[in-house]
Amino acid sequence: MRFSTFLNARCMGEEQDRDLLLDLVEHVERAEAAGFDAVFLPDHHFTGYMPMASDPMMFAAYLAARVKRMHFGFSVTTVPLHHPVRFVERVNILDQLTEGRLLVGVGSGTTPEEMIGFGVNYKEASRLAEENLAIAEQLWAKKAEEAPVTFDNGHYKGEVVQRIAPVAYTPGHARLMPVAMKESSARRAAQFGWPAFIPAFTPPQIGGTEPFKHVQKFFTIYRDLLLAAGHSAERVADALSWTTHTYQCVHIAETDEQARAELEEILTDYQAAVEREAAFNAKAEATEANKKTDRTPNALTDDWIGTWCLYGSPETVIEHLKPYQELGIGNVLCGLLTGPLTAKRKAYANQTMDYLSRVVMPALKGGA
């Protein structure tokens, strides 16, 4: 079982931007020293989510010069907001800089505020994601001497006469990671032999207290499609080893009671940050075209904690993760920085990282 850290911290104002960027660099270097397998970066804009998330590929390129063992992932790239040519070029550069240690999560996005900032109709996001990925595959495959690749999907258009430079380090191109929520996404990942993100809920409900039931359902669909796709044993093993279950907030303390109390403290600050952004979200959803169809539960509810949190003593966390390991989940993505990144929050993150590296990871890294 692999373990990865998720850079999902927030800041509460522009005066905190620089400190947060520097703190994230320190966190990633600490994570590599602690034995984490990868760092995953979000792709978010205008939301107060974090300054790094506005260009995670640029931040990953900086980190790639500082950490030499860990993989780099994106959870997830909002594909409709990226011109297909720029997306392919930047992925190839990162694939070269990381020598193939790249996992590009792809999705259609969830936030209308981000869509209007880039002039994208929220209701067209899913279509644009599918079409942009199809264009990207054409661009990755194109040789310099072949006929031009011409495209126009109503929002992005272009004509590539020669080829994308640089070429990818990975044969074909870097591994993409769809969210295996729809069968079409699971099938795409299986067809190409890519890993996938495995959801812990089934829409339209975003949350619940039985996450394993949903993980088991989506993982089984993806795994069966992957096994039926005719890949080599090595390709299948690699894909499954990075198949990812995400926890937005992971917190470990000496006892279950201490961990729960500290978790609620963390989530109180996190929810305050979410509510601070509510007025901006409402402005973005003023038009019917950009109205969201789902709502995420309050972070202090049992539904949110049950779906998105992993907490307790080291022993409790190990027992919680064993069924996921036995199922075949290859990578646990750990949100160690959830919420505003205060000095106390950083101390809690370091506390959890220490327990993970000393106790939890040695117990689970040996394989199911």
N, C-alpha and C positions, 0 to 999 in steps of 0.2 A: 504494500500500500504506500503510495506517494503522499507527501504533504506539501501544500503550497500556501503562500501568504497572499492575501488580497488587499491591495492598497485602496481601501474604501473609506478613508478618513475624510472628514469635512472640516472646513474652516468657517468662521462666523463673520468675517469681514476682510476687506482688502489689506488691512494692516497685518493680517496673519499669513498672507500668501507665501511670503518668502520663507518664514520659519517652517511652515508646513512642508514646503518642497525639500528643505534641508533635512527635516526630521524623517521624511520618507526615504531619502538616500541612506541615512544612518540605519533605518529599520531594515532595508533590503540587505545591507552589508551584514547586519547582525543575523538576519535569517539565513544567509548563505553559510555563515560560520556555525550556525546551530544545526545545519544539516537539512534544511528545507530544499525541496526539489525544484521549485519554481516560484516565480513572482507573477501574479496576474494583475493587470491594470484595467480600470474601467474607462469607458469612452462616454463622457458626459459634458454638456455645455450649458452655461448660463445659470445653472441651478444652485450655485453655492456648494456644489458637491465637493469639489476640490480643484485647485488651479491646475494640477497636473493632468486632470482628466480631459482638459480641452485639447490636448495633443499627446495622448499616451504613447504614440509611436516615437515622437521626438524624445520623450522622457525615457523610454526603453532604450533608445540608441545611446543616451548618456549613461544609463546603468550598465549597458553591455560592455563599456570600457572599464567598469569597476568590479563587476562580479563575473567570474569566468567559468563557473560550473553550472549554475542554475539555468533552467529554461525560462523563457519569457512568454507569457500568455496574455490575451485580452479577453475580458469578461464584461460585456462583449462589444465588438465593434458595431456601431449603428450604421449598417451598410448604406441605407438611403442617403445619408449625409455626406458620403464620399464619392467624388467623381471616380468612375471605374479606372481610368488611366492612372490617376494619382494613387488610388488604393493599391493597384498592382505594383507600381514603381516603389512605393514605400515599403510594402511587404517584402519585395525582393531585396531591397537594401538591408532591411533588418535581418532577413534570412542569411544574407552574407555576413553581416557583422556578428551574428550569434552562431555562425557555423551550423545552421540548421536547428538550433535550439529555440524554435519558435512555434507557438500554438495560437492561431488567430481565431478567436471566437467570433462568430458572425450572427447577427440577428437584425430584426427590423426596427427595434427601438420601442420605447414605451412612453415617452414624454413629449406631449405636444409643444411645450415651451422650446424644446430643442429643435423641433421640426420647423416652427415658424421662423426661427432665427436663420435657418438655411433655405427658407422659401419652399419647404416641402409640405404638401398636404398630408396631414396625419393619417387620413383614411387611405392614402395611396402608398404608405410606407412599406407594407408587406409586398405589394407588387414591385415597387422599385428595388427592394432587397433581392427578390428573385431574379429580376432582370439584370441588375448590376452584377450579381454573381455569375450569371451566364455570360455576360460580356467579359468579365474578368477571366473566365476560363478560356475564351477565345484569344484574349491578349496574351495570356501565359503560354499558349500553344503556338503562337504565331512566330514563324521564322522570317528573317529580314527579307528574303527573296520572294516570299509568298505575297499573294494579293492583299491589298489593304483590308483592315478590319474597320468597317463602317457601322456606326450605331446611332440610334436616336430613340430614346424611350419616353420622350415627352418632357423630361427634365434634364437629362444629360445627353449630349451628343458629341461626336468626334469621328475622326478618321486617322487611324494609325497606319502610316505608310511603310515604315521599316520594322522595328521591333522594340520591345520594352528592354531598357537597360538600367541596371545590370540584370543579367540572367539570374535566376534563383540559385541558391546554393543547394537546396533540396531538389532532387530529380522531379521535374514537373513544376512544382512550386511548394511553398511551405504548407504545412498541415493546417487546414481549416477545422473549426470546431462548431458545428451547428448546435442549437438547442433542440434536443430530441423531443420536443413537445408535440409537433405534428408528424404524422407518418412520413410526409414528404421530406422533412428535415432529417429524420432518422434514416430514411432511405438514401438521401444524398451522402450522409456521413458513411454509411455502410458501403455504398457503391465505390467510393474513392478510398476506403480503408482509413478514414479519419476517426479521431476520438469524437466524443459528444458530451455536452452538458446534459445531465439527467435531472429533470425537475422533481421537486418534492411536493408538488400540488398539481391539481388538474383544473384549468380554467372552466368556468368563470370565477371560481373561488380561488383567491390568492391567499392561502394560509390554511391552517388546520392542525390538528393534533395527531395525525397519523401519517407523517411524512414517508415512512418506510414503505407503506402500501403503494404510494404513487411512484416512488423511486423504483420499486420492484417492477411495477407495470411498464414504465417507460424504458428501463434498462433492458428488460426481457425482449421487448419489441426491437430495440436497437441491436442487441447482441445477436438475436436470431437472424436479423437481416444481414449483419456483418458476417456471420458464419456461412450464410448462404451465398455470399457474393463471390466466392472463389478466390480469395486472396491467399497468399502464402501464410504459413503458420506464424512467421516472423512479423508480417504486416498486421495480422489479427492481434497478436500479443502486444505489439506496440500500441495499437489503437485502444485496446482495453486497458492498458497500463496507464493511459492518460484520460480515460473516461471519468468525468468529474462530477462529484456531488458537492454543492456549495452551501456553506454556512455563512450567513451575513455577519454573525457575531459568535465568536468562540471565546469562552472565558473559563479558566481553570484556577481553582484555589485549593487550599489544604483540605477543606471539607465541602460537602455539598451545600450546607447552609451558608457558608461564607461566599461560595461562588454565586449562589442565587441572589444574595443581598448585593453583592458587587455588580452582578449583571443588571439588576434593576436600576442601580445608580447610573450605569453606562447607558442603558436604554432610555432613561428619563432625559438625559442630555441629548441623545440621538433624536428622540421624538420632538424635543424643543426645536432642534435644527430643521426637522421636516416641516413642522408647523410654521416656522419662520418663512418658509418658501411658498406656503399655501396661497398667499395673495398673488404672487407672480404666476403661479400655475393657473389660477382662476382667470387672470388676464389673457393668458395664452389660449385658454379654452373658450374664449368669448364667442367664437364662431362655431357653427355646427360641424364644419369640416374637421375641426381639431378637438372635438369633444371626446374625452376618454370614455371607454365602456366598462372599465373595471376600477376598483379602488383597493388599495393595499390597507390591511388592518393596522390599527394603532400598534406601535411596537411593544407596548406594555401588556397587550392582550395575550391570552393563552394561544390563540390562533397564530399570531406572529412568532411568538417565542417557540411554539411547537414546530413550526416549519423552518424557521431561519436560524435558530440558536442551538449551540452545543455548549453545555456548561456542566460543572460539577467538579468533584475531586478527580485526580488522574485516573483512579480506578474506575469511577463511574463513566468517564469519557471513553476509556478502553472498552468497557462492556457495551456502551452505546454503539460504538463503531464496529464491533465484531460482526453483527449481521450484515452490514454493508460490505465488509471485507469478504465475507463468505458468499455474498451475492455476486461479487466480482467488480465492485467499484474500485477503480485503480488509483484515483487521486482525490484527496479531500482538500477542498479549497477553503481556507480558514480566514475569516474576517477578524483579524486581531486588533484592528484600529477603528472599529465602528464608532461613528459619532465625532464630535469636535475633538481635535487632538490637543487636549490640555496636558500639562505636566503630569497630572494624576492619571490621565488616560494612557499616556505613554508608559507609566510605571505598571499599570495593569496589563498592557500589551507585553511588556518584557517579562512580567510574572508568568503569563500564559505561555509565552514562547519557551521559557525555561522548563516548565512542566512538560510541555510537548516534546522538547528535544531530549530531556533526561529520562522521561518515564513512558510517555504515550507512544512516541515514534519507535523506540526500540522494541516495544511489545507488538507492534503491528507491521513493521516494515519487512519482516521475514516472509510474509506471504500467507495466504489463507491455507 
